[in-house]
Amino acid sequence: MSSSRNPKRAHAILFGRNPHQYDTFDVEAEAAEALGVDTYQADLSALLSGNASQALAAVPACGSLRLLYRGWMLTGEEYAALDEAVSELGHQLMTTPEQYAAAHYLPNWYPRLAPYTARSVWTEGTDATEAWNAAKALGSPPWLVKDHVKSAKERWAEACFVPAGATREDFERICANLVEERGDRFERGLVVRRYLPLKTFGRTPAGPAHLEFRLFFGRGRLLAAEPYHDFDVEVPDFSAFEPLARRIDSPFFTLDVAMLEDGGWAVVEVNDGGVSGLPPSLDPRELFAALLRIDPA
């Protein structure tokens, strides 16, 4: 997004908080304030209830702020409502709704990164038979299923992984479990992806954990790279991913990348940087400082 709309805007961070859910944003707010960055709170329960103006009651009116949204994951429609409410107060979100959707929805980012990630097909809606027929283009399972944004990998065997030899009935049951697990946060349609042979490095309570890293990019530049899981492992030099990152039309987003069993690397997921959780080893002060250095106010 060009800064020419208003070059005099001051940076601030808007934390999307849900009073009914635990989050770690107090730590991030303290980190931002240590950098001299103002922070504000958005009431997501009000936003999700359709009252965007109430959601921003703590944000000053008639200002000129350039706000980084850091908060719970929003649908594209919810983010657009937030953007509209922010604009009505005279402020501007760092990431436009179009840029948010570019990194948020797999059908938007997949065509730009297809050679570097698992082959994927998708549908609109929850018709598992339609998804089964589309998945035939991928060859036989194993596959992974998710919606356009998120999987249910915490229920790996029941709602995510489609094993080799799975029947259509098996597939439809797994899809039904996914839809049930995602509930009213199910996003748009079903995605089926080839299962990639990723290198296993350890275990978590949910099962095997792969050698995976979360890379944060700001305006095509690598800002931070840390292990996705709490592993004591040396972080490789991921600067070679910057040309790939410039294919995504967003000022702030993440690539999750993982090592394959053969030693290569694959993109596992893409998401908006404002709604991507910070890996345990990433100091938010370092991330915010790096982002604000390269984002014109």
N, C-alpha and C positions, 0 to 999 in steps of 0.2 A: 504494500500500500504506500503510495507516495506521501511524503510529508508536506507537499506543496499546498495541501488544503489549508493548513495552518501551522507554520513553522514555529510558532511561539508557545505551543502547548507544553505544559509541564507533565512529566511522567508521574504516574501513581499506579497502585495495584488495587484492583477490585476483587476482594475475596468472596466467592459464592459460598455461603454457609447455610447448612440446613440444621436448625436447632434440634432436630430429632436424630441426627447422625453424628457419630464421633469423627473428627478429622484432625489433621496435624497442622492446620493452617496458622495456629498461634505461633508455632516455631517459625514458619515462613514470614509472618507479619513482623516478628521481632527482627528477623534477618533483614527485611526490607527497611525497617525503621533505622537499623544500625547503619544502613547505607544512605540515610537521609531521604528515603522515598516515602511519601505519604501513602497510607493504606485506608481503604474504606470497606465496609461490609455490605453485601447484597443478601437479602433474605430470600433464599431459594424457595422456601415453602410458599411465600407470597407470589413469587414469579410463576411457579408451577400451578398456582391456583388462578392464574390469569390477571394478577394485580401487579403489573410491572412497576407502576409508580410507587406503590407501597414497598416493593422490594428494594427500591433505591432511596428510601426515606433518609438514610444516613449519609447520602452523597450530596454535597453542596450543589445548589442550583445556580444557573447562569455562570458557570465556570468555563474553564478552557483546559481541561485535563485530557491527557492521552493515557487511557486506562488499559493495563494488562489484566485480562480476566484470568484469575486463578481460582478454580473451584471444581465442584462436582461436574461430571459429564452432562452436557445438555444436548437435546436434539437440535437439529438445524433450525427448526421452527422456534424453539425456546431461545436459542441464541439470537435469532433475528429479533425476537421480542425484547430481549435485553438490549440489543444494539439500538433499537428504536427508542427505548426509554432513556438510555444514556444520551442519545443525540438530542432528545427533547430538553435535557438539562444543560445543553451546550457543550457536552464532552464528546469524546471519540474513543471507540475501542481500538486497540492496536491492530486487532485482526478483524476484518470485515466478515459478515455472515458468509459471503461467497468463499473467502479464504478459509474460514472455519470448515465449511463443507468439503473443500478441496482435500483436506487432510483427514477429515473425520469419517468419510464414507468410502468403503473399499471400491465401489464401482467408479468413484471419481479418481482415486489415486492409482488403482491397479493398471490401467492402460499405460501410464507413464513409467511404471516400474516392472512391467510384466516379465522381462527377461531375468530379473534379479530376485524373484519371489516365487512362491508355489503357484502352479497353474490353478486358476480359479474360474468358477462360473457362478451365476447368481440369478435369483428370481425376485419378483416383487410379490409380497404377501407370504403366506405360511403354507402354501400347498406343497406338501412333501412329495407327492407324486410328480409334480412338475419339476421339482428340484432333482429328483431321482433321474428323470429323463434327461435333464440338462447335464447331469454329472457323468453321463455315459461318454461325453467328449473327453473326460479326464482319464479314461481307461478304468480298470477295475480298482476297487478299494485296496489299500487303506486311504481314507479321506478324513478331513476334519470338517465339521459344520459349525456355523456361527450365523449371526445376523449381519447386516451391512456394516456394523461397527464392532461388535463384541461377541466373544464366545462364552460358553459356560464351562471353561476348562477345570473349574473346581469340582465339576461333576464329570470328569474325564470319560469314564467308561459308559455313563448313562446318557450324557447330553452333548458330547463333543466328538469323540473318536469313533469312526466307522471302521471296524477291523476288516482285514482281508477275508473274503468269503461271505461278507454280510449280504443278506437278502434284502429285497425291497421292504419287507415287513420290519426287519431290523432297522433299516435306515429310517423308515417313517416313525418308528418308536423313538429313536434318538432325536429326530427333529421335533417331535411332540414334546419331549422332555426339555429340549432347548427352549422352545416357545414358552413352556410353563415356567422354566427357571427365570427367563428374562421378564416375564410378566408384562406389565404396562410399559416397561422400558425396552421392549422388543423394537428394533429399528428396521422398518421398511420391508425386509425380505430375507430369504435364506441365501447363504453363501456356502458353496462346497469347494474345498481346497484339497489339492493333492497333499498327502502326508509326506513331509520331508524328513529324511534320516538325520536328525540333529544329534550333535555330540552331547551325551549325558555327562554332567559334571558332579551332580550331587542329588540330594532328595529334599523335598519340602513335605509338609503334612499332606499336600494334595497329590504327591507322587513324584516321579522323576523330574529333576530340574536340569535344564539344558544350559550350555555355556552361551548365555545370552546377555547382550548389552543394550542399554537405552542411550541413544544419541540425541542430544538436543541441538537443533539448528536454528539460527537466527539470520534471516536474509541470506540463506545459502551458505552460511559459515558455521562450522562446527563449534558449538559453545561448550559442550560438556559431554563426556562419555563415561559411564559407570556400569558395573555389573548390575543386571536386573535383579538378581538375587543377592543375598548377603554372603557373597563368596570372597575369600581372600585370594584374589587372582590379579595378575598383572594386566593392565588395560592396554590393548594394542593401539597403534596409531591408526585412527579411523579417518584421517584427513582425506584419504582417497575417496571417501563417500561424498565429498562436497559437490562434485559435478552431478552426481545422482540426486542429491538433495535439491539442487536448483531446478529440477523438473517439477517440483511441487510448488504450486502457486500459493504460498503462505509465508508470512514473515516469521512465524515461530511455530515449530512442530517437532515431533519426535519420529525417529526411525528406531524400531526394535530390530536388532540384527542378531543372528545366532550362527555359531560354527556348525558346519555339516560334519558328518562322520569322516568324510574324505579330506577335511581340512579347509574347505572353501567356506564362503560366507553367503548367507541369504537374508533378505529382508523378511521379517516375520510379520510386522505390523507397522502401520503409520497412524499417527493421531495428532490432534491439535496440541501444541505445547502447553496451553493454558489448562487443559484438563488431564494432562499426563502426570501420574504420580512420580515423585522423586525417588530414585533408588536410595537404599539406606545409606550408601557411602557418599552421596552428593550433598555438599554444603549449599543451601539455597542462596547464601550471600554470594558465592562464586557465580552461580547461574544468573542471578538477577543483575549482578554487576556486569557480566559479559554481555547480556542481552541489551541492557540500557546503553552500553558503550556503542553498540552498532546500530541501535534504533534511533533515528533522528526525532527529536521532540519538536 
